[in-house]
Every structure is written in structure tokens, then in C-alpha cells.
């Protein structure tokens, strides 16, 4: 049954059938052809998969990100970041990275970060003489910080799927996120020096204190959201609701950039985005349930332990495997289907589950900027009005930098685990 399901799923991917439908069809075929289960099992398992309190955080964080975009928070964050790093040669690309890092601590979504920050940064970069393809490639890459720095939707999914602490996963993402951001900043600064770009990046930069005052409410939002989680005051789900309320109050009554008429399109876009993710989660959970009934996770974990000589080799093999998977399969589906199998084997090798979850999320985040199905690529290309093939000459360098950071994160666990150990253990 497992072979049939995997074959149908892969054929569906090759035929460009939407990910959720391809996985769902494979699961239904497995039930119909290889089990005696009544078909009522499908809706039952879908309901069980979605009936989890932590999953409610996903639509609320998506809504909060959209509210911040329309409410002017993203623009103020750009001005604040520019006041810090925008005065040096190459400061504008560095501003893009710093802004994405700050916005990531609010939205939890890389695609939301791409649209919200890209709408401001890509035109600004082009205006200062940067190639439009470079601007789009940089924005797509920097936006992946949205799923690494907490709050993170993929980390919520990993935590729910593997019964790993979501607050620990959240705080573990800070070290890897800062490392990747720093590596990207160094890369663009050196690149701009070599190319001679960005000598006028400081033009139009606000004084630091003025930019800080304008962005004060935006900068306080991560303090409210993450402070509530780590202070033990709120759960991640409750924090996501607070993020929505905060974004509405700031956008409507303080910045006054969200009108009552804007709420319907914001909610509509958020519902559509959340529904797509939830549909993938539902179908992938049914697929995973059938694999578990067949004993696939245990058998796969035993095979991996027998055939990989130690934790180091196992992690290298997993990283190469996930890098390829991320090119073709959506991140949410990859986590729900693969996390139980791979994390079980990692546990048998003595690898910390929080560390392994962070590795998995960082690796699959690379899939958001690798063709042919990188969602960030399509979003950045849409904002910039440029073809993905034009972005590739710049994107290769950024992918190499992030992959190098992934290797450091993989083999230096302290980068990931020092904060969880200080706060929770």
C-alpha cells in the first residue's frame, strides 16, 4: 500500500496537480485498494488532524502579517532598519535583510514577508541602481527568515507532528536566524564593494531617533507576542490572537492607515492563505496516518539506523535528502509526512529533537528559494515584475550562503540549543 500511495503522490506532483490534492488522492487510493477501512475514516482522520489547539495559531499569524502590511508597519520597519545600516555602501540590501529579520519576529510566514517588505524594498533597490533581478533574489532569500525566526508556522507544524515543545522550537530559531541574516549581510556588503553598487544608499535616510519613534509601535509587537510566550503568560495560539488585536489597534487607531473598508479584503486574503495551508495539513495528515498504520516510520527509522554510521553521517544524508525534497514538495506537507520518520531515527541516534526540528525547518526553508516550486521566488518575481530565470544568476550565491549556514547549524548544536537550555531546562 505504501508503494502505491507514494507512486500516486509522485505522479501527481509530476503532473502539476496541486500538492494537497495529489497527497489526498494517494491516501484515498490506499484506503480503497489496500484496506478494509470504510471511507468514513478519511474525514474522521482529517478532523482529528485539524482538531489541535496549536494549529489555530496559523490563521491568526497569517492575519496579523496581512494587517501589518496594510497598516504601514512594514514601511516603518524599513525606515528603522535603514537608519541603522543604510548609511554604508551596500546598506540598502542590508536594510532589506534586517527588515525581514524584524518582520519575521511578527508574521511567521515567508510569503507574507516577501510581499510586505518586497513591496517597499524592491522598488527602493531598483531606484538606487541595483539590478531588478538582484533585488528580487535578495528579497526572496531574506524572506525565508520568516519561517526560521519565531513565530514560525513550520515550527508549529513540526511541534504538533512530533510532540515537541513549540516554545522551545520558537526560541531555538533565534540563533540560526541571526546567523543566516549576518551571513547574508556580509555577502551583500562584499558583493556591493566588488560591483561598485550602493554608493548613494544613504540618501533619504531618517535620523535614528526619528525612525525609532515612527517604528516604536511596530518594534514593540514582538516584545508583546514573544514576551507573552516565553514569560509563560500565553500559549503560542493565544499570542497569535494578541498579535491580531495589536495589529488592528495600531493600524486603525494609531497609524490610522487601515480603514473599516480595508478589513474585508484583508480577512479574505488571510482566509484563503490559511485555507490552503490547512488543506495541505489535512491531506498530509491522512497520508501520514496510513503510513503509520503500515509501520512505515518504525521500519524506516530502523533502516536508517542500520545503514548510517553515526549521527554525523545521518544528519548529512538527511540534509541532502531534504534539500532535494524541498525543491519539489511544499514545506507543510514535507514536515507532516517526513518529520515522524526522520525525527524517530534522529532520536535513536541521540540527536536532540529541538535541534533536529530546527535543522529540518531551516533546510526546507531553502526549498522556498529553489526552483522549480520555490514559493518565495514566485512571490518576489510577481512583486518585481521579473522572470525567475533572470534571478538565478544571483540566487545561486544566496543559496550557497544559506546552505553553508545550514551545515554550521547542523554540526554546532549550541547555536540552536543554548537559548532553550537557558530558558526552559
C-alpha positions as CSV (number, residue, x, y, z in Angstrom):
1,X,0.0,0.0,0.0
2,X,2.8,2.4,0.9
3,X,4.5,1.9,-2.5
4,X,1.2,2.6,-4.3
5,X,0.5,5.7,-2.3
6,X,4.0,7.1,-2.9
7,X,3.7,6.3,-6.6
8,X,0.4,8.1,-7.0
9,X,1.7,11.1,-5.0
10,X,4.8,11.4,-7.1
11,X,2.9,11.1,-10.4
12,X,0.5,13.8,-9.1
13,X,3.5,16.1,-8.4
14,X,4.9,15.4,-11.9
15,X,1.6,16.2,-13.5
16,X,1.5,19.5,-11.7
17,X,-1.6,18.5,-9.6
18,X,-1.8,20.8,-6.5
19,X,0.2,19.3,-3.6
20,X,-2.8,18.8,-1.3
21,X,-4.9,17.1,-3.9
22,X,-2.1,14.8,-5.0
23,X,-1.5,13.7,-1.4
24,X,-5.2,13.3,-0.7
25,X,-5.8,11.2,-3.9
26,X,-2.9,8.9,-2.9
27,X,-4.3,8.5,0.6
28,X,-7.8,7.7,-0.7
29,X,-6.5,5.2,-3.2
30,X,-4.6,3.5,-0.4
31,X,-7.8,3.2,1.7
32,X,-9.9,2.0,-1.2
33,X,-7.5,-0.5,-2.7
34,X,-5.5,-1.9,0.2
35,X,-7.5,-1.7,3.4
36,X,-10.9,-2.7,4.7
37,X,-11.5,0.6,6.2
38,X,-14.8,2.4,5.4
39,X,-14.2,5.7,3.6
40,X,-15.6,7.5,6.7
41,X,-12.0,7.0,8.1
42,X,-10.8,9.8,5.7
43,X,-13.0,12.6,7.2
44,X,-12.5,11.2,10.7
45,X,-8.7,11.4,10.4
46,X,-8.8,14.8,8.8
47,X,-10.9,16.1,11.6
48,X,-8.6,14.6,14.2
49,X,-5.6,16.1,12.4
50,X,-7.1,19.6,12.4
51,X,-8.7,19.4,15.9
52,X,-5.5,20.6,17.6
53,X,-5.4,23.9,19.5
54,X,-1.8,24.9,18.4
55,X,-2.9,24.8,14.8
56,X,-5.2,27.7,15.4
57,X,-2.1,29.9,15.6
58,X,-1.5,29.6,11.9
59,X,-4.5,31.6,10.5
60,X,-4.1,34.2,13.2
61,X,-0.4,34.8,12.5
62,X,-1.2,35.0,8.8
63,X,-3.9,37.6,9.5
64,X,-1.5,39.5,11.8
65,X,1.0,39.7,8.9
66,X,-1.5,41.0,6.4
67,X,-2.8,43.6,8.9
68,X,0.8,44.8,9.5
69,X,1.4,45.0,5.7
70,X,-1.7,47.3,5.1
71,X,-1.3,49.1,8.4
72,X,2.1,50.7,7.4
73,X,4.1,48.7,9.9
74,X,6.4,47.1,7.2
75,X,7.2,50.6,5.8
76,X,8.2,51.9,9.2
77,X,10.3,48.9,9.9
78,X,12.2,49.5,6.6
79,X,12.9,53.1,7.6
80,X,14.1,52.0,11.0
81,X,16.4,49.3,9.6
82,X,17.7,51.9,7.0
83,X,18.5,54.3,9.8
84,X,20.8,51.7,11.3
85,X,22.6,50.1,8.3
86,X,21.6,52.2,5.4
87,X,24.4,54.7,5.6
88,X,27.2,52.5,4.3
89,X,27.9,51.2,0.8
90,X,25.5,48.3,0.3
91,X,23.4,49.5,3.2
92,X,20.1,49.2,1.3
93,X,20.4,45.5,0.6
94,X,21.5,45.1,4.3
95,X,18.4,47.1,5.2
96,X,16.3,44.5,3.3
97,X,17.8,41.7,5.3
98,X,17.5,43.4,8.7
99,X,13.8,44.4,8.0
100,X,12.9,40.9,7.0
101,X,14.5,39.6,10.3
102,X,12.4,42.1,12.3
103,X,9.2,41.4,10.4
104,X,9.8,37.6,10.8
105,X,9.5,38.1,14.5
106,X,5.9,39.1,13.9
107,X,4.5,37.4,10.9
108,X,5.6,33.7,10.9
109,X,5.3,33.4,7.1
110,X,8.0,33.8,4.5
111,X,5.5,34.6,1.7
112,X,3.8,37.3,3.8
113,X,7.3,38.8,4.5
114,X,8.1,38.7,0.7
115,X,5.0,40.7,-0.2
116,X,5.0,43.1,2.8
117,X,8.7,44.0,2.7
118,X,9.3,43.4,-1.0
119,X,6.6,45.9,-2.0
120,X,8.8,48.6,-0.3
121,X,12.3,47.3,-0.7
122,X,12.4,46.1,-4.3
123,X,11.4,49.5,-5.8
124,X,13.8,51.2,-3.5
125,X,16.7,49.0,-4.5
126,X,15.9,49.4,-8.2
127,X,15.7,53.2,-7.7
128,X,19.2,53.2,-6.2
129,X,20.7,51.4,-9.3
130,X,20.6,47.8,-8.2
131,X,19.6,45.2,-10.9
132,X,15.9,44.3,-10.5
133,X,16.8,40.6,-10.7
134,X,19.3,41.1,-7.8
135,X,16.7,42.9,-5.7
136,X,14.1,40.2,-6.3
137,X,16.6,37.3,-5.5
138,X,17.7,39.1,-2.3
139,X,14.1,39.7,-1.1
140,X,13.1,36.1,-1.8
141,X,16.2,34.8,0.2
142,X,15.9,37.3,3.1
143,X,12.2,36.5,3.5
144,X,12.9,32.9,4.3
145,X,13.9,34.2,7.8
146,X,10.1,34.4,8.3
147,X,9.9,30.7,9.0
148,X,13.2,30.5,11.0
149,X,12.9,33.4,13.4
150,X,9.8,32.9,15.7
151,X,6.9,32.8,15.5
152,X,7.2,30.2,12.7
153,X,4.3,28.3,11.1
154,X,6.6,25.3,10.0
155,X,7.9,25.1,13.6
156,X,4.3,24.9,14.9
157,X,3.6,22.0,12.4
158,X,6.8,20.2,13.5
159,X,5.9,20.6,17.1
160,X,2.4,19.3,16.6
161,X,3.5,16.4,14.5
162,X,6.3,15.2,16.7
163,X,5.0,16.3,20.1
164,X,8.0,18.7,20.6
165,X,7.7,21.8,22.7
166,X,6.6,24.7,20.4
167,X,8.0,27.4,22.7
168,X,11.4,25.6,22.8
169,X,11.3,25.4,19.0
170,X,10.5,29.1,18.7
171,X,13.3,30.3,20.9
172,X,15.7,27.8,19.2
173,X,15.1,29.6,15.9
174,X,16.8,32.9,17.0
175,X,20.4,31.6,16.8
176,X,20.1,30.1,13.3
177,X,18.1,33.1,12.1
178,X,20.6,35.6,13.3
179,X,23.5,33.5,11.8
180,X,21.8,33.4,8.4
181,X,21.0,37.1,8.5
182,X,24.6,38.0,9.4
183,X,26.0,35.8,6.7
184,X,23.7,37.4,4.1
185,X,24.6,40.9,5.2
186,X,28.3,40.2,4.9
187,X,27.7,38.7,1.5
188,X,25.8,41.7,0.1
189,X,28.3,44.2,1.6
190,X,31.2,42.4,0.0
191,X,29.3,42.0,-3.3
192,X,28.4,45.7,-3.4
193,X,32.1,46.6,-2.8
194,X,33.2,44.4,-5.7
195,X,30.4,45.6,-8.1
196,X,30.6,49.2,-7.0
197,X,26.9,49.3,-6.2
198,X,25.2,51.3,-3.4
199,X,27.4,54.3,-3.1
200,X,24.3,56.5,-2.7
201,X,22.4,54.2,-0.3
202,X,22.4,56.7,2.5
203,X,20.3,59.3,0.6
204,X,16.9,59.9,2.2
205,X,17.8,58.1,5.4
206,X,16.0,59.2,8.5
207,X,17.9,60.0,11.7
208,X,17.9,57.0,14.0
209,X,15.8,58.6,16.8
210,X,13.1,59.8,14.4
211,X,12.9,56.4,12.7
212,X,12.8,54.7,16.1
213,X,9.8,56.9,17.2
214,X,8.0,56.1,13.9
215,X,8.6,52.4,14.3
216,X,8.1,52.2,18.0
217,X,4.7,50.5,17.9
218,X,5.9,48.0,15.3
219,X,9.0,47.1,17.3
220,X,7.0,46.6,20.5
221,X,4.9,44.0,18.8
222,X,7.5,41.1,19.0
223,X,8.0,42.1,22.7
224,X,4.3,41.6,23.4
225,X,3.9,38.4,21.3
226,X,7.1,36.6,22.2
227,X,7.4,38.0,25.7
228,X,4.0,36.5,26.5
229,X,5.1,33.1,25.2
230,X,8.5,32.9,27.0
231,X,7.2,34.6,30.1
232,X,4.6,31.8,30.5
233,X,1.7,34.2,30.2
234,X,0.3,32.9,26.9
235,X,0.5,29.9,24.7
236,X,1.6,30.4,21.1
237,X,-2.0,30.3,20.0
238,X,-3.1,32.9,22.5
239,X,-0.1,35.0,21.4
240,X,-1.3,34.8,17.8
241,X,-4.7,36.3,18.8
242,X,-3.0,39.1,20.7
243,X,-0.9,39.8,17.6
244,X,-4.0,40.3,15.5
245,X,-5.7,42.6,18.1
246,X,-2.4,44.6,18.5
247,X,-2.1,44.9,14.7
248,X,-5.7,46.1,14.3
249,X,-5.4,48.7,17.1
250,X,-2.1,50.0,15.8
251,X,-3.2,50.0,12.1
252,X,-6.7,51.6,12.7
253,X,-6.3,53.9,15.7
254,X,-2.6,54.8,16.0
255,X,-1.2,54.8,12.4
256,X,-4.7,55.2,11.0
257,X,-3.8,53.5,7.7
258,X,-6.4,50.7,7.9
259,X,-9.9,51.8,7.2
260,X,-13.0,49.8,8.0
261,X,-13.4,49.1,4.3
262,X,-9.9,47.5,4.2
263,X,-10.8,44.8,6.7
264,X,-12.9,42.7,4.4
265,X,-10.1,42.2,1.7
266,X,-7.5,41.7,4.5
267,X,-9.6,39.0,6.1
268,X,-10.5,37.4,2.8
269,X,-6.8,37.2,1.7
270,X,-5.9,35.7,5.1
271,X,-8.7,33.1,5.0
272,X,-7.6,32.0,1.5
273,X,-4.0,31.7,2.6
274,X,-4.8,29.8,5.8
275,X,-7.2,27.5,4.0
276,X,-4.5,26.4,1.5
277,X,-2.2,25.5,4.4
278,X,-4.9,23.8,6.4
279,X,-6.0,21.8,3.3
280,X,-2.4,20.6,2.9
281,X,-2.2,19.7,6.6
282,X,-5.4,17.7,6.4
283,X,-4.4,15.7,3.4
284,X,-0.9,15.1,4.5
285,X,-2.1,14.0,8.0
286,X,-4.4,11.4,6.4
287,X,-1.4,10.2,4.3
288,X,0.8,10.0,7.4
289,X,-1.9,8.1,9.3
290,X,-2.0,5.4,6.7
291,X,1.8,5.2,6.7
292,X,1.8,4.8,10.4
293,X,-0.8,2.0,10.2
294,X,1.6,0.2,7.9
295,X,4.5,0.7,10.3
296,X,6.5,2.7,7.8
297,X,8.0,5.2,10.3
298,X,9.4,2.4,12.6
299,X,10.7,0.4,9.6
300,X,12.3,3.4,8.0
301,X,13.9,4.5,11.3
302,X,15.3,1.0,11.8
303,X,16.7,1.0,8.2
304,X,18.3,4.4,8.7
305,X,19.9,3.5,12.0
306,X,21.3,0.3,10.4
307,X,22.6,2.0,7.2
308,X,24.0,5.3,8.5
309,X,27.3,5.0,10.5
310,X,26.7,7.5,13.3
311,X,24.7,10.7,13.9
312,X,27.0,13.0,11.8
313,X,26.6,10.9,8.6
314,X,22.9,10.6,9.2
315,X,22.5,14.4,9.5
316,X,24.4,14.9,6.3
317,X,22.2,12.4,4.5
318,X,19.0,14.0,5.9
319,X,20.2,17.4,4.8
320,X,20.9,16.3,1.2
321,X,17.6,14.4,1.1
322,X,15.5,17.4,2.5
323,X,17.3,19.8,0.1
324,X,16.0,17.8,-2.8
325,X,12.6,17.3,-1.3
326,X,12.2,21.0,-0.6
327,X,12.6,21.7,-4.3
328,X,9.5,19.8,-5.2
329,X,7.2,19.5,-2.2
330,X,5.6,22.2,-0.2
331,X,7.1,22.7,3.3
332,X,4.0,21.9,5.3
333,X,3.4,18.6,3.6
334,X,7.1,17.7,3.9
335,X,7.0,18.3,7.6
336,X,3.8,16.4,8.3
337,X,4.8,13.3,6.2
338,X,8.5,13.1,6.9
339,X,9.0,14.6,10.4
340,X,7.7,11.5,12.3
341,X,10.0,9.2,10.3
342,X,13.2,11.3,10.4
343,X,12.8,12.5,13.9
344,X,12.3,9.0,15.2
345,X,15.6,7.9,13.6
346,X,17.3,11.1,14.9
347,X,16.1,10.2,18.5
348,X,17.7,6.8,18.1
349,X,21.0,8.5,17.2
350,X,20.7,10.7,20.3
351,X,20.0,13.9,18.4
352,X,18.0,16.5,20.4
353,X,14.5,16.8,18.9
354,X,14.5,20.6,19.1
355,X,17.9,20.8,17.3
356,X,16.6,18.3,14.7
357,X,13.4,20.3,14.2
358,X,15.3,23.5,13.6
359,X,17.6,21.7,11.1
360,X,14.5,20.4,9.2
361,X,12.8,23.8,9.1
362,X,16.0,25.7,8.0
363,X,16.6,23.1,5.3
364,X,13.0,23.1,4.0
365,X,13.1,26.9,4.1
366,X,15.7,26.6,1.3
367,X,13.1,24.9,-0.8
368,X,11.2,28.3,-0.8
369,X,14.0,29.8,-2.9
370,X,15.0,26.9,-5.1
371,X,13.3,26.2,-8.4
372,X,11.0,24.8,-9.7
373,X,8.5,25.3,-6.9
374,X,10.0,27.9,-4.6
375,X,7.1,29.9,-3.3
376,X,9.3,32.9,-2.4
377,X,10.6,33.0,-5.9
378,X,7.2,33.4,-7.4
379,X,6.2,36.0,-4.8
380,X,9.3,38.1,-5.4
381,X,9.1,37.7,-9.1
382,X,5.5,38.9,-9.0
383,X,6.4,42.0,-6.9
384,X,9.4,42.8,-9.0
385,X,7.9,42.0,-12.4
386,X,10.9,39.9,-13.4
387,X,11.4,36.3,-14.6
388,X,12.7,33.7,-12.2
389,X,15.3,32.7,-14.8
390,X,16.8,36.2,-14.6
391,X,17.0,35.9,-10.8
392,X,19.0,32.6,-10.9
393,X,22.5,34.1,-11.5
394,X,22.2,36.0,-8.2
395,X,20.2,33.4,-6.4
396,X,22.9,30.7,-6.7
397,X,25.2,32.7,-4.4
398,X,22.5,33.3,-1.8
399,X,21.5,29.6,-1.8
400,X,25.2,28.6,-1.3
401,X,25.5,31.0,1.7
402,X,22.3,29.7,3.4
403,X,23.3,26.1,2.8
404,X,26.7,26.8,4.4
405,X,24.9,28.3,7.4
406,X,22.8,25.1,7.5
407,X,25.9,23.0,7.8
408,X,27.1,25.1,10.6
409,X,23.8,24.9,12.4
410,X,23.7,21.1,11.9
411,X,27.2,20.4,13.4
412,X,27.3,23.1,16.0
413,X,24.2,22.4,18.1
414,X,25.0,25.1,20.6
415,X,23.8,27.7,18.1
416,X,20.3,26.2,18.3
417,X,20.2,24.9,21.8
418,X,21.9,27.5,24.0
419,X,18.7,29.6,24.4
420,X,16.3,26.7,25.0
421,X,18.7,25.4,27.7
422,X,18.9,28.7,29.4
423,X,15.2,29.4,29.4
424,X,13.5,26.0,29.7
425,X,15.9,23.5,31.1
